[in-house]
Amino acid sequence: MFVVELLFMSTGAAVVGLLAMLAISSVGEKKLRAALIATAMLIVFTAGWFGFFFFKSLPAISMVSSIAIVWLLAALFFAPLGKRRVLQVGEITSKVDERDTAFAREEYLPGTDKHTQYYAVHPEHKDIDDKIRTLPLLLEEGGRYYDAAVSEEVKSIFSKIRMMATQVDGDVNPACKPVEAEAITAHIKRMMVILGADDVGIARLNPMFVYSHVGRGPEKWGQPIENKHKFAIAFVIEMDYDRVETAPRLPAVLESAENYLKAAQISVSVARYIRALGYPARAHISDSNYQIMLPPVARDAGLGELGRHGYLISPRFGSRIRLGAVTTDIPLIPGRPISFGVRDFCDKCLKCAVNCPPSAIEKGTSTNVRGAHKWPLDVMKCLHYWRVAGTDCGLCMKVCPFSHPPTLVHNLVRMGIKRSAIARSVSVWGDDLLYGRRHIPG
């Protein structure tokens, strides 16, 4: 009987500890609803579990049954049950033309050669693009969340990034230094982390993820992009949780800008280092100097999975990340894509789609998009809302359950999601219960 009582008390203490940690961490995350619900659950469980033990003199069979139920539920949450689905990527037969991207199209001002040439070929885009151009520019007066001081700070950061556009590539040292692939891979990863990256991966560069033609940036508009590098060094920078929580307001934009600048500095420094070793390398930085599509490249490098909202979801930081990359021909050891339950979770969750103000995120099932089964985005709806808000929104990043900070409780949930199909379903319900299904931006 003593052993049974000890197990009963230990099991109850474990549950109480988890609920207490959830309540305390929710206070730290400024999630009042979650803190109140967790506290209520803590009180009810403590009163029920220990109250019956001390005041009702539970028989051994009741204690054994209670212990078995708790540990069975825990086992179902963490046991490797069900097969994890992964992103299915078939043969991709066409590249994306950067001239067709939303950010490029909003720059084709009426009366310019770009406007005339582009809409002569794509008249189907003209009406929506002209409508978007009538709205205030991002960070300009007229946007819903405009704030002069913060807007000017963000613009100054992006001006620094623009000045780095001429540094993304350069002359290669003709005296090529011999390197060993495994050693230089480890060295470059370590170098990027020292410079400020939070996670680094290597991918064999899929040429279909290189844009076909220049749509923005210092290079000549419309010229073919000839990047034939063999590898991409992709990296992740974590975004500050508290600032992301301010989305869609300007502090979240400021956090994005600062991390884009950090990513540019890391990329340019590493590309310059590789060229000094005698190998071609190009940095891909924000504000119109990308030649590659970063999310699928980072996915190939093993840095995360693609979510319903189109962002890469990192196993450590969720959607709260910015990406950077360097493409190169230096010999490297590529990684491989990873799976930790995102695909199944996004199928069930829908929170980013439900909370997307312009309904730009698909609420239905994934479809074949250029050879990959994923959820298509209406990027022009997204950009339209950005111009209305005057910010880059970020609500989908904010409400994504994977974006919770890495507390013990959240990490345990992520562990369950990675292993168990049951956990992937229960976690969706639990996140809605604790944090709410809908977020109404102020």
URCORWO-V713723 format. One record per residue. N is the residue number from 1. RES is the residue in three letters. NEAR is the number of other C-alpha atoms within 12 Angstrom. Layout:
N:RES:NEAR ; N:RES:NEAR
This chain:
1:MET:14 ; 2:PHE:10 ; 3:VAL:13 ; 4:VAL:22 ; 5:GLU:25 ; 6:LEU:17 ; 7:LEU:22 ; 8:PHE:33 ; 9:MET:25 ; 10:SER:20 ; 11:THR:29 ; 12:GLY:31 ; 13:ALA:21 ; 14:ALA:22 ; 15:VAL:29 ; 16:VAL:27 ; 17:GLY:24 ; 18:LEU:27 ; 19:LEU:30 ; 20:ALA:28 ; 21:MET:25 ; 22:LEU:37 ; 23:ALA:32 ; 24:ILE:25 ; 25:SER:27 ; 26:SER:29 ; 27:VAL:19 ; 28:GLY:18 ; 29:GLU:27 ; 30:LYS:20 ; 31:LYS:24 ; 32:LEU:20 ; 33:ARG:22 ; 34:ALA:30 ; 35:ALA:26 ; 36:LEU:24 ; 37:ILE:27 ; 38:ALA:34 ; 39:THR:27 ; 40:ALA:20 ; 41:MET:25 ; 42:LEU:29 ; 43:ILE:21 ; 44:VAL:18 ; 45:PHE:25 ; 46:THR:27 ; 47:ALA:17 ; 48:GLY:19 ; 49:TRP:32 ; 50:PHE:27 ; 51:GLY:17 ; 52:PHE:21 ; 53:PHE:23 ; 54:PHE:16 ; 55:PHE:12 ; 56:LYS:13 ; 57:SER:15 ; 58:LEU:22 ; 59:PRO:18 ; 60:ALA:19 ; 61:ILE:15 ; 62:SER:20 ; 63:MET:30 ; 64:VAL:23 ; 65:SER:18 ; 66:SER:27 ; 67:ILE:28 ; 68:ALA:20 ; 69:ILE:17 ; 70:VAL:24 ; 71:TRP:22 ; 72:LEU:16 ; 73:LEU:19 ; 74:ALA:24 ; 75:ALA:18 ; 76:LEU:24 ; 77:PHE:28 ; 78:PHE:26 ; 79:ALA:22 ; 80:PRO:22 ; 81:LEU:20 ; 82:GLY:21 ; 83:LYS:19 ; 84:ARG:25 ; 85:ARG:23 ; 86:VAL:27 ; 87:LEU:33 ; 88:GLN:22 ; 89:VAL:22 ; 90:GLY:14 ; 91:GLU:16 ; 92:ILE:19 ; 93:THR:15 ; 94:SER:16 ; 95:LYS:25 ; 96:VAL:25 ; 97:ASP:28 ; 98:GLU:31 ; 99:ARG:36 ; 100:ASP:32 ; 101:THR:28 ; 102:ALA:29 ; 103:PHE:31 ; 104:ALA:30 ; 105:ARG:35 ; 106:GLU:36 ; 107:GLU:28 ; 108:TYR:29 ; 109:LEU:22 ; 110:PRO:21 ; 111:GLY:12 ; 112:THR:12 ; 113:ASP:15 ; 114:LYS:25 ; 115:HIS:26 ; 116:THR:17 ; 117:GLN:20 ; 118:TYR:31 ; 119:TYR:25 ; 120:ALA:13 ; 121:VAL:14 ; 122:HIS:18 ; 123:PRO:15 ; 124:GLU:13 ; 125:HIS:23 ; 126:LYS:26 ; 127:ASP:17 ; 128:ILE:23 ; 129:ASP:33 ; 130:ASP:22 ; 131:LYS:22 ; 132:ILE:30 ; 133:ARG:28 ; 134:THR:18 ; 135:LEU:25 ; 136:PRO:25 ; 137:LEU:28 ; 138:LEU:35 ; 139:LEU:36 ; 140:GLU:26 ; 141:GLU:22 ; 142:GLY:21 ; 143:GLY:27 ; 144:ARG:26 ; 145:TYR:33 ; 146:TYR:29 ; 147:ASP:25 ; 148:ALA:18 ; 149:ALA:17 ; 150:VAL:25 ; 151:SER:30 ; 152:GLU:21 ; 153:GLU:21 ; 154:VAL:33 ; 155:LYS:28 ; 156:SER:19 ; 157:ILE:27 ; 158:PHE:30 ; 159:SER:20 ; 160:LYS:24 ; 161:ILE:33 ; 162:ARG:28 ; 163:MET:23 ; 164:MET:31 ; 165:ALA:31 ; 166:THR:21 ; 167:GLN:28 ; 168:VAL:41 ; 169:ASP:34 ; 170:GLY:22 ; 171:ASP:20 ; 172:VAL:23 ; 173:ASN:17 ; 174:PRO:12 ; 175:ALA:12 ; 176:CYS:16 ; 177:LYS:18 ; 178:PRO:15 ; 179:VAL:20 ; 180:GLU:14 ; 181:ALA:18 ; 182:GLU:17 ; 183:ALA:16 ; 184:ILE:25 ; 185:THR:28 ; 186:ALA:23 ; 187:HIS:21 ; 188:ILE:38 ; 189:LYS:32 ; 190:ARG:21 ; 191:MET:25 ; 192:MET:35 ; 193:VAL:25 ; 194:ILE:16 ; 195:LEU:24 ; 196:GLY:31 ; 197:ALA:35 ; 198:ASP:32 ; 199:ASP:35 ; 200:VAL:43 ; 201:GLY:42 ; 202:ILE:42 ; 203:ALA:38 ; 204:ARG:34 ; 205:LEU:37 ; 206:ASN:32 ; 207:PRO:29 ; 208:MET:29 ; 209:PHE:36 ; 210:VAL:34 ; 211:TYR:31 ; 212:SER:28 ; 213:HIS:27 ; 214:VAL:29 ; 215:GLY:35 ; 216:ARG:33 ; 217:GLY:30 ; 218:PRO:22 ; 219:GLU:21 ; 220:LYS:15 ; 221:TRP:28 ; 222:GLY:23 ; 223:GLN:19 ; 224:PRO:21 ; 225:ILE:29 ; 226:GLU:16 ; 227:ASN:31 ; 228:LYS:25 ; 229:HIS:29 ; 230:LYS:26 ; 231:PHE:38 ; 232:ALA:52 ; 233:ILE:53 ; 234:ALA:50 ; 235:PHE:51 ; 236:VAL:48 ; 237:ILE:40 ; 238:GLU:38 ; 239:MET:39 ; 240:ASP:31 ; 241:TYR:30 ; 242:ASP:21 ; 243:ARG:27 ; 244:VAL:36 ; 245:GLU:33 ; 246:THR:30 ; 247:ALA:36 ; 248:PRO:39 ; 249:ARG:33 ; 250:LEU:37 ; 251:PRO:32 ; 252:ALA:34 ; 253:VAL:41 ; 254:LEU:35 ; 255:GLU:36 ; 256:SER:39 ; 257:ALA:38 ; 258:GLU:32 ; 259:ASN:35 ; 260:TYR:40 ; 261:LEU:36 ; 262:LYS:36 ; 263:ALA:42 ; 264:ALA:46 ; 265:GLN:33 ; 266:ILE:43 ; 267:SER:49 ; 268:VAL:36 ; 269:SER:32 ; 270:VAL:45 ; 271:ALA:40 ; 272:ARG:29 ; 273:TYR:32 ; 274:ILE:39 ; 275:ARG:31 ; 276:ALA:23 ; 277:LEU:25 ; 278:GLY:24 ; 279:TYR:32 ; 280:PRO:33 ; 281:ALA:38 ; 282:ARG:44 ; 283:ALA:43 ; 284:HIS:46 ; 285:ILE:45 ; 286:SER:40 ; 287:ASP:29 ; 288:SER:33 ; 289:ASN:41 ; 290:TYR:41 ; 291:GLN:47 ; 292:ILE:44 ; 293:MET:37 ; 294:LEU:40 ; 295:PRO:36 ; 296:PRO:37 ; 297:VAL:44 ; 298:ALA:45 ; 299:ARG:44 ; 300:ASP:35 ; 301:ALA:37 ; 302:GLY:33 ; 303:LEU:44 ; 304:GLY:44 ; 305:GLU:42 ; 306:LEU:43 ; 307:GLY:47 ; 308:ARG:40 ; 309:HIS:42 ; 310:GLY:34 ; 311:TYR:41 ; 312:LEU:45 ; 313:ILE:43 ; 314:SER:45 ; 315:PRO:38 ; 316:ARG:29 ; 317:PHE:34 ; 318:GLY:39 ; 319:SER:42 ; 320:ARG:42 ; 321:ILE:41 ; 322:ARG:43 ; 323:LEU:49 ; 324:GLY:50 ; 325:ALA:53 ; 326:VAL:53 ; 327:THR:49 ; 328:THR:39 ; 329:ASP:31 ; 330:ILE:39 ; 331:PRO:32 ; 332:LEU:32 ; 333:ILE:27 ; 334:PRO:32 ; 335:GLY:27 ; 336:ARG:21 ; 337:PRO:28 ; 338:ILE:27 ; 339:SER:29 ; 340:PHE:38 ; 341:GLY:41 ; 342:VAL:46 ; 343:ARG:36 ; 344:ASP:35 ; 345:PHE:41 ; 346:CYS:40 ; 347:ASP:31 ; 348:LYS:31 ; 349:CYS:36 ; 350:LEU:35 ; 351:LYS:36 ; 352:CYS:39 ; 353:ALA:36 ; 354:VAL:28 ; 355:ASN:31 ; 356:CYS:37 ; 357:PRO:28 ; 358:PRO:26 ; 359:SER:27 ; 360:ALA:29 ; 361:ILE:33 ; 362:GLU:31 ; 363:LYS:26 ; 364:GLY:20 ; 365:THR:20 ; 366:SER:29 ; 367:THR:19 ; 368:ASN:17 ; 369:VAL:21 ; 370:ARG:20 ; 371:GLY:19 ; 372:ALA:21 ; 373:HIS:23 ; 374:LYS:34 ; 375:TRP:31 ; 376:PRO:27 ; 377:LEU:28 ; 378:ASP:23 ; 379:VAL:27 ; 380:MET:31 ; 381:LYS:23 ; 382:CYS:32 ; 383:LEU:37 ; 384:HIS:34 ; 385:TYR:32 ; 386:TRP:41 ; 387:ARG:34 ; 388:VAL:31 ; 389:ALA:35 ; 390:GLY:35 ; 391:THR:41 ; 392:ASP:38 ; 393:CYS:39 ; 394:GLY:43 ; 395:LEU:44 ; 396:CYS:41 ; 397:MET:42 ; 398:LYS:40 ; 399:VAL:38 ; 400:CYS:45 ; 401:PRO:44 ; 402:PHE:46 ; 403:SER:38 ; 404:HIS:40 ; 405:PRO:35 ; 406:PRO:27 ; 407:THR:23 ; 408:LEU:21 ; 409:VAL:25 ; 410:HIS:31 ; 411:ASN:23 ; 412:LEU:25 ; 413:VAL:36 ; 414:ARG:37 ; 415:MET:28 ; 416:GLY:34 ; 417:ILE:38 ; 418:LYS:36 ; 419:ARG:30 ; 420:SER:33 ; 421:ALA:32 ; 422:ILE:30 ; 423:ALA:36 ; 424:ARG:40 ; 425:SER:29 ; 426:VAL:25 ; 427:SER:35 ; 428:VAL:32 ; 429:TRP:21 ; 430:GLY:21 ; 431:ASP:34 ; 432:ASP:25 ; 433:LEU:20 ; 434:LEU:26 ; 435:TYR:29 ; 436:GLY:23 ; 437:ARG:23 ; 438:ARG:24 ; 439:HIS:24 ; 440:ILE:16 ; 441:PRO:21 ; 442:GLY:13
